[in-house]
Amino acid sequence: MLFGRGRGNRMKKGKKSKKFEECHLGTKFVFMAKYGAKMIEVYGGGDIRDYDPYKVDVTIALNDVEVPMSNLFVIPSEPKIVYVPIDDMSAPSYPLSFWVDLLDKIVESFPEQDKIRIGIKCTGGHGRTGTVLAIYAWLLKGVDEPIKYVRKRYCENAVETFEQIEYIRDLTGTHEIVDGSKSWSPVVVYTTNDDFDEDWKKWVYFE
Ligand SMILES: [Zn+2]
């Protein structure tokens, strides 16, 4: 079952290759943490890797898509989905307070439960999902190197672009040195091949 499909979904019909399955699949448990009186379990996944919103209490969907008409009727009931659209391969501009408020709102909406399972998903389950997983790992677990933590606990391909790395670093004040799993920032314009050779290593944090 796929929902939230649209322009950000690079997956074409019938093109589901092994490539999409080799790193991670399903609704993957990443970490748990105490938050006030509640226990929070955080999961991650991607639509093309069989993320299942029924395995969690609420899903934070990061796909940069409009909600298909057929799914509009699903929103008020199960599965519970909060839409926080972010462009594919990009980072959002939300301040840290946004992610704290979002977490608080989710927790408040489950007053009866001691344990709340929160799923975070996008299309591929790496870039945007990895970014938000890293933010919550830092917020909830206080890990010093949230990107490395998420890559170890969840998927080595998590957090794809320089922009996403920068966003996490800025938001959390952590300074871990990592490369993007996929590409460097598209804002850099190179005039010669020499410039490119010298600069690209810097932009993707290859050290
Ligand atoms: Zn993966």
Residues whose N, C-alpha, C, O or C-beta is under 5 A from the ligand:
A	BS01	ZN	C23 H24 C155 N157
